[in-house]
Amino acid sequence: MSRSENGSARPHTNGAGPKDLETLCRNFKSKVDTFLDTPTEDEVLNSVKNQIIVARGVIDEALRRYRPEELSLSYNGGKDCLVLLILILASLPSSVDLQPSSSLTPHGQPSTTPTPPLFPHRLQALYIRPPLPFAEVDEFVAETTTTYHLDLTTSGEPMKPALTAYLRDRPDVKAVFVGTRRTDPHGADLTFFDKTDAGWPSIMRIHPVIDWHYREVWGFIRALGIRYCPLYDMGYTSLGGTDDTHPNPVLKEQEKDFSSKAHEPHFRPAYELKEDREERLGRDR
């Protein structure tokens, strides 16, 4: 499977019909399965395959523990939660915890004949918007909310009050998928399943991509042709707000014409960065 440019394999949907999410999920499952089954000598892509297997196991366990209506996704349009979203979509068709819907006989008694599992129509998600968001991020979040059938709640509050309000409005939610990785702030000691800390709203945090490396994230996105936020093509490697996020200096292109007048610097795309430790060099915090 060849690596592609941004969005060359963008999924096609036809609106909000009840089968649209199911069709999308089955397409992603087929795509991920094909990627796993395709031999490659690329070291990064082989690492990606191993990471997919582990992440799918975590997602499958979450789908065994919780019903779809008890799950949500922390989503801000960034590369890590995008990878997580695609893996969740690809895992839903084979989930063993999509419970059969209840049915009654013509006489009003519970039926003993199992009915087909109910596939969710949308996936719950929470977007905690920074105080000074990039227009490109907001646009990408809006676009992917439609494309991937998200039931998205947007909050401009800090994380703790935003989560408190979200769980108050959606009391059925018991767990949230989070795209945190080991190299992120506060990510070093996390496991696949972690309850929130004391003083926070009580909920299970699920981290299927916690041990993914930077190059593996981009290997997955590009190999599967997943459309990503265009800021990544401008040299941004970690996304926050306009007040604390800049193109990564490691990706700055060298000046070739020193006789020319001053002009805006150019940066290589995010996927050309190699080292985990350099990922956040474009962030002030």
N, C-alpha and C positions, 0 to 999 in steps of 0.2 A: 504494500500500500504506500503510495508516494505521499510526501509531505506537500501540503498545498498552501496557497496564500489565503488571506483573510476571507472567510465566508464562501469559498468556492463550492462547498458542499452544504450550503444553507438549506435547512429543512423547509419543505413546502407544507402549508396548512391551509384549510379551506373555511376558517371561521371558528365557531364555537359549538359545533355539533358534538354529541355525546361520545362519538367514536374517535374524535380528532386526537385526543391525548393518547388513547390506546394505540392508534395507528402510529403516532410519533414515537411512542415508547418501543413498539415492536421494531420499527425501523432502526432506532438507535441500538437496540439489543443485537439486531442482525449485523449492524456496522461494527460494534465492539467485538462480537464473536468472530467476525471475519478478520479483524485486526489481530486478535489473539491467535487465530489459526494460520496466519500468513507468516511463513519463515522469513527471517531477516538476519543479516550479519551486523546490523547497526546496534552498537552497544547500548545507546540510550533507549532505543525502542524496545530492546529486550528487557531493560530495567522497567520501562513503562508497563510492559505486559505483567511482570511480577507484581507491580504496584496495583494494577487493576484487579488482579485476583484477590489480593488482600483487601482492598477497598470494597469490592463486591461482597466479600464475606461479612464485613462490618455492616454494610447496608442491608444485606439479607437478614442478619441478626436483628437489626433495628426493625425491619418489617415483620419479623416474627414476634417481637416484643410489643409492637404498637400497631394499631390500625392506621390507615392513611390519614384519617381525620384527627389523629392524635399527634401527627408529625408536622413540623414546619421546617423551613430552610432559611437560614440567615443569608441574604442575597444582596450584593451591592454592585453586581456587574463586573467584578474583578475576575482575574484569570483562575484563581483557586476555587472560588465558589462556582464558577462556570464549569470547571472540570467535575466538581462534585454534583452539580445539577445534571449533567449529561449521564453520569454514572447511576444516579438515582433513577432517571428515566429508563436507562437500559436495564435496570434491575427489576422494575415493577412487573413486567410481564411474567416473570418466573417466580414472583413472590408467593410463598406458601401461606402468607397471612392475610391475603385478600379474602376475607370471610364470605361465605355464601350468604346471599340475601335471604331474609325470612319470607315465607310464603304460606298461604292458607289454602285449605281445600274449599270446594264449593260450599261446604257446611260450616265453614268458619273455624275449622280445626287446623292446628299446625301441620303442614305437609311433611311427610317422612322422605319425600324425594328431594335430594339436594338441588338447589338452583345454581346457575352459573355464578361465579364470583362477580361482585360489582367492581368495575374498574373506575377509579376516581376520574372526575371530569377536569379537575384542576388541582394544582399542588399549592398548599399554603406556603407563603413566604413573607419575610419581614425585611424591609429595606430601611436601615437607619442612615438617614441622609446627613452628610456632614454640613456644618453651618455655611460653608462656601463651596458648593459642589461644582464640578466641571459640567458644562452643558453637554459635552460628549458622553459623560457617564450617565447623566439623567436620560438622555436620548437612547442610549444603549439599554438601560434598564427598562425603559418603556417598550422598546422594540422587542426585547427578549421576553418580557412579561406576556406579550401577545403570542410570540412564536412558540414558547414553551408552556403556554396555558397555566401561568401562575396566578394564584389568588393572592395578589400582592398588597400588603399594608405598608405604607410609607410613613415614617416618623422623623421629625426634625429634632426630637429630644435626644439627650445623651442616652447611652446604652441602657443604664439601669431603669430610669423612668420609662423609656420606650418599651422595654421588655415587660415592665410591670403593667403598663396600660394594655399591651398586646394580649397578655395572658388574662387580664380582667375581661377583655372583650371576647376572647376565645378560650373559655375555660376547659374545653376538651383537649387542648394542646398539652401534651405531656413531655415532648422531647423536640429538640431542634437540631438539625444538621448544620454543622459549622465547618467552613473551609480553612480553618486555621492549620498552619504547618509548623513543624518543629522549630524552624528558624524565625518564626514570627515572635513579636513581643508576647510574653506570658505563655509561649507554646512549648517551652522546653520540657516541662514535667507533665504534660497532658497525656491521657491514654485515649483509647477509642471511645470509651463511655465515661463521662465525668458529670456528677451532679454539680450544680452551681455552688459557689462558695457561700459561706455564712453571710447573711445580710443581703443576699440577692434573692429575687423571686425563684422559687423552687422549680427546677426543670432539669431534665437530663440533656447534657450537651453531647453530641455524637460527632466524632472527628475521623471520618474514613480516610482522609488524605493527609493525616498528620505527619506521616513519614515520607511524603513525596519530596523530591528535590526539584529545584527550580527548572533544570533542564528537562526533567520528566514531565512537568506540567506543560511546558511548551511542546515537548515531543508528542504528547497526547493530543493537544489542541490542533496541531498542524497535521499530524498523521490522519486525523479523522475529519479534517476540513471544517472545524468548528469556527463560526463567525465570532470575533472577539471585539472588544472596545477599541476604536481606532487610535486612542491615545497611545496604545502599545506600539504602534508603528511610528510614533513620534519620539521614541526613546524613553518613555515612561515605563518603569519596571514594577512599581508598587503604587497603587492609587489611593489617594486620600482626598483632601480638599485643595482648592486653588491656593490656599494660604500656606500649605505645608508640603506640597508635592511639586517636584520639578523633574525634567528629563535627567536620566542617570548620567553623571559625568563620564563614567567609564565608556559610554556609547557615543560620546562626542566625536565627530569626524574631524580629522586633522585638516587644517587649512592647506589648500593646494596653491592658492594664488595670493601671495603676501602683498602684491601691488594693488589689489582691489580694495575698494572702500569697505569700511566696516559693514557687516551684514549679520543677519541672524545666523547663529550656529546651526549646524545640521547634526542630527543624531541617528544612529542606526536603530533598527527595530529591536524591541525588547527580547525577542527570541534569540538574538545573537549573543546575549550575555551568557556566561558560562558558570560563574561561581555563585553559590548560595549567599556567601558573605557579602557580595556586592549588590544584592537585590534592592536593599533599602537605602542606598547611597543617594537617591533622589528624594528622600523624605527628611523633613526637619525633625520629626518625632515618630 
